[in-house]
Amino acid sequence: MNTFLAALVVVASLLPAGPSAAPTDWRDEAIYMVMTDRFKNGDPTNDLDSVPGKADWWQGGDLQGVIDELDYIKGLGMTAIWITPVAEQMGEGYHGYWTRDPYKIDPHLGDMAKLQELVRTAHTKGLKVVLDVVINHLGYGHPWLTDDEHIRWFHDLCPINFADQKSVEDCWLAGLPDLNTENPSVRRYLKTWALWLIDQTGVDGFRVDAARHLPKEFLLDWTGAIKAQHPGFWILGEVYSSGYRYQSGFLDAGVDAVTDFQTYDSVRIGLDPRGNLGQLTTSPSLAADLGTGREDARAIFIDNHDVPRFVGRDVPDAATKARLEQAIVYLFTMPGTPVLYYGTEVALPGGPDPDDRRPMPWTGGDEDVRQLVRDVATLRQATPSLRQGSFDEVQSERGLVVYDRRGGPDVAVIAINGDETRSVDVPLAKLGLDAGVLHRTMGPGISGSVDGKTLRVTLAPRAAGVFLLGAAPDASGLPLWSLLLLAVAVVLLAAVVTLARRRFLRRA
């Protein structure tokens, strides 16, 4: 019996730990962003007045379409989805940002039961759900504008002066009726609605649209009400600014992360055909302006529904595709939470709004790019240093950038090359290693090896890749199945020795 218990202890010590009760660290997540109306038409019965191909109108995508493709999203290596607002809309608000009634689901998309099904199904597949919400304004021509009961719920109409924060908060964004969040009735309404929505759906987080247009004092009150009842709830604020110091004020106001337009700008500049790759290393150092311990509190992206797609308006040529692949490697190897916009994984083209919201192509598309997304997103999930590790610049110049991420069993070295074939030697000491083994390489146009105390890398023009290095394998670094077999062998040997000893004693 003692031998059996010892075996259980040995084996149990080698098995992975059970689930932790700790709140989600969103640096561990990878988010797939969906504009629901443009993703997939899963239920033609709710098409209503949809017109496929009409750029500024409903085209038929719905919540059922998202449910139908949850396995596809998970298969890309994603761990969460972000869907655009689902509230009932004014007129042509196919995108979800022109609210009529927050308490109703727009019939073009489905109903509350369908939204609940989406969240429930996503959770069974291990996917979290982030829901886009709009609390700054309502839709054009909203009935409350001429309703005596709600007439004081809005700020006076005025054009925004973006150099004046008070104007940014009080004036009408793109002419949309701006809610007067200083009004106690408005505050109460927005807090009650947010808590109702969480309780009804079980979503894991909100993306707050136009957060920079909300007074921070109100935002602190609103986020505080949510956190009081749902402490682990994640709130991402869309702060449309490239200044981390400016964005930090919204972290102070209770959001957990901000949209990272600084990194977006770095990608656009650094990966432009005539750009400077050295620009790619600036964001992690500048992110210190977000505040100590908050440097990674940012959702990073290379394109989204408010900016032109990375590849531009036209079907990408080979050079543009290569730069897109570099951007994808960069997206999934930077500190923060990566957000992949639907269609980017198949190199979907798109110019400025609304052209950046083309329907998701379910046939065709670039399979090489999609496979790269699968590879690098899956690698990120399996590599702690790529999710929560430190960022260190190794080499940075106009035509080459090399950086590393440390914080797990493996050090990840990332190299992104310009237009010339390059060979790069990285001393292991520069990576904090005395010696090492190259466990894996991933990415197009790369090769590498460890020669003594040096990582030697070869990069084709416009190559990008990840090199995982770790200590030489030893007993503690054996795979789990090997350790289990070793434990069983030790226990069996102990049993044989014990049995032989007993027989010897009997004979004696």
ROKENU-766970 format. One record per residue (C-alpha): residue in three letters; x, y, z. Coordinates in steps of 0.5 Angstrom, whole numbers, plus 500, padded with zeros to 3 digits. Layout:
residues N
ALAXYZ...
This chain:
residues 508
MET500500500ASN506505502THR509503495PHE502505491LEU501511495ALA508513493ALA507512486LEU501516486VAL505522490VAL510522484VAL505521478ALA501527481SER507532482LEU508531475LEU501532472PRO499540470ALA496544476GLY488544476PRO485551474SER486557477ALA481561481ALA485567479PRO482573474THR484572467ASP490576465TRP488578458ARG496578456ASP494571455GLU489572450ALA488573443ILE482576440TYR479576433MET474582432VAL468581428MET463586425THR457581425ASP453584419ARG459583415PHE462576417LYS457571415ASN449570414GLY447564418ASP440565418PRO437568412THR430569416ASN432575419ASP435579413LEU429584413ASP431589408SER439587408VAL442588401PRO448584399GLY454588396LYS451595399ALA457598402ASP453603407TRP447598409TRP446592412GLN448586408GLY446580412GLY451577417ASP448575424LEU449572431GLN448565428GLY453566423VAL458568428ILE456561432ASP457557426GLU464559425LEU466559432ASP470553431TYR474556425ILE476562430LYS478557435GLY482553430LEU486560428GLY489560435MET484565438THR482565445ALA477570445ILE472574440TRP470581440ILE463583436THR461589434PRO455592438VAL448588438ALA443594440GLU437596436GLN440601431MET437607428GLY436606420GLU443604416GLY447603423TYR449596420HIS456597424GLY452597431TYR454604433TRP448608432THR443606438ARG436606438ASP434602444PRO440599448TYR435594451LYS433591445ILE438586440ASP437589433PRO433584429HIS438584423LEU442580428GLY438576432ASP435576439MET437576446ALA436568446LYS441568440LEU446572443GLN446568450GLU447562445LEU453565442VAL456566449ARG454560452THR457556445ALA463560445HIS465558453THR464551451LYS469552446GLY474555451LEU473562447LYS471568451VAL467574449VAL468581449LEU462585447ASP462592444VAL458597447VAL456605446ILE455609452ASN457616449HIS452617444LEU445615441GLY444614433TYR442620428GLY435623429HIS434619436PRO426620438TRP429622445LEU431628442THR424631441ASP422627447ASP420632453GLU422626458HIS429626455ILE431633452ARG436634458TRP439627457PHE444631451HIS449636451ASP448642446LEU450641439CYS457643438PRO463641433ILE468638437ASN475642438PHE480636439ALA485641442ASP480642448GLN478636452LYS472639455SER470640447VAL472632446GLU467630452ASP461635451CYS460636443TRP457631438LEU462626435ALA460626427GLY454629429LEU451624433PRO447626439ASP452626445LEU449623452ASN450628458THR453624463GLU453629468ASN446628469PRO444623474SER439620471VAL443618465ARG448616469ARG443611473TYR441609466LEU447607463LYS450603469THR443599470TRP443597463ALA451595463LEU449591469TRP443588466LEU447586459ILE452583463ASP447579467GLN443577461THR449575457GLY455572461VAL460576456ASP467576459GLY468584457PHE466590454ARG470594449VAL467601450ASP467605444ALA469613444ALA472612451ARG476619450HIS469622449LEU467620456PRO469625462LYS473621466GLU469622473PHE463619469LEU468613467LEU470612473ASP463611476TRP461607471THR467602471GLY466602478ALA459600478ILE461594474LYS467592478ALA463592484GLN459586482HIS463583477PRO471584479GLY474580474PHE470583468TRP475586463ILE474593460LEU477595454GLY477603452GLU477605445VAL482611446TYR483614439SER490617440SER497615439GLY499618446TYR500613451ARG501619457TYR494621454GLN491614454SER494613461GLY488617464PHE483613462LEU487607465ASP486611471ALA479612470GLY478604471VAL479601464ASP483595464ALA486596457VAL486601451THR487601444ASP494601442PHE494606436GLN501608438THR503601435TYR498601430ASP502607427SER509604428VAL507598424ARG504603418ILE511607418GLY516601420LEU513596415ASP512601409PRO515599403ARG520605404GLY519605412ASN524604417LEU524598421GLY527601427GLN520604428LEU518597430THR521597437THR519604439SER512602442PRO514598448SER519603451LEU514609450ALA509604453ALA512606460ASP508612459LEU502608461GLY504607468THR508602472GLY506595471ARG501598466GLU506597460ASP502591457ALA495594458ARG494595451ALA490592445ILE495592439PHE492591432ILE495592425ASP488594422ASN481595424HIS474597422ASP476604423VAL482605419PRO484602412ARG486595412PHE493593412VAL494591405GLY490597402ARG484597397ASP487592392VAL489585392PRO496584395ASP502583390ALA507579393ALA511584396THR505587400LYS503580402ALA510579405ARG509585409LEU503583411GLU506576414GLN511581417ALA506585421ILE502578423VAL509576426TYR510582429LEU502583432PHE503576436THR510577439MET509584442PRO507585449GLY500586450THR493583447PRO493582440VAL487583436LEU486580429TYR481584425TYR476579421GLY479577414THR486580415GLU488572416VAL486571408ALA489578406LEU482581405PRO483588402GLY480594404GLY480602403PRO478607408ASP471606411PRO466603409ASP471599404ASP475596410ARG468593412ARG467588406PRO464581407MET468576410PRO470571404TRP469564405THR472561399GLY478563396GLY483568400ASP490567401GLU491560405ASP499562406VAL497568410ARG492564414GLN496558416LEU502563418VAL496566423ARG495559425ASP502558427VAL504564430ALA498565434THR498557437LEU506558438ARG504564442GLN499560446ALA504555448THR510560450PRO509564456SER515569454LEU511571448ARG505572452GLN508575459GLY515576458SER519582458PHE521586451ASP529587450GLU531590443VAL537586440GLN538590434SER535595431GLU536599424ARG533601418GLY533595414LEU533590420VAL530589427VAL531583432TYR528583439ASP527578444ARG521576449ARG524573456GLY520570462GLY519563461PRO522556459ASP524559452VAL527565450ALA523568444VAL528571439ILE524575433ALA527578427ILE524582421ASN528583415GLY528589410ASP529588402GLU536585403THR538578405ARG541578412SER545574416VAL545576424ASP549573429VAL546574436PRO551572442LEU547568447ALA549572453LYS545578450LEU539573451GLY541572458LEU543565456ASP550561458ALA548556453GLY542554449VAL539549444LEU534552438HIS528548440ARG523551434THR523556428MET517559425GLY516564420PRO517565412GLY524565409ILE528564415SER533559418GLY537559424SER542554428VAL546555435ASP553555434GLY557554441LYS555561444THR551564438LEU545564435ARG546564427VAL540567423THR539567416LEU533572413ALA531572406PRO528579404ARG522581407ALA523575412ALA520575419GLY520569424VAL521567431PHE526563434LEU525559441LEU531558445GLY532554451ALA537550456ALA540544454PRO535538456ASP536534462ALA532530467SER527536469GLY526538462LEU524531459PRO517531456LEU511529461TRP510522458SER518521459LEU517523467LEU511519468LEU514513465LEU521514469ALA516515475VAL513508474ALA520505473VAL522507479VAL516505483LEU516498480LEU524497481ALA522499489ALA517494489VAL521488486VAL527490491THR522490497LEU519483494ALA526480493ARG528483500ARG522479504ARG524473500PHE531473502LEU529474510ARG524468509ARG529464507ALA534466512
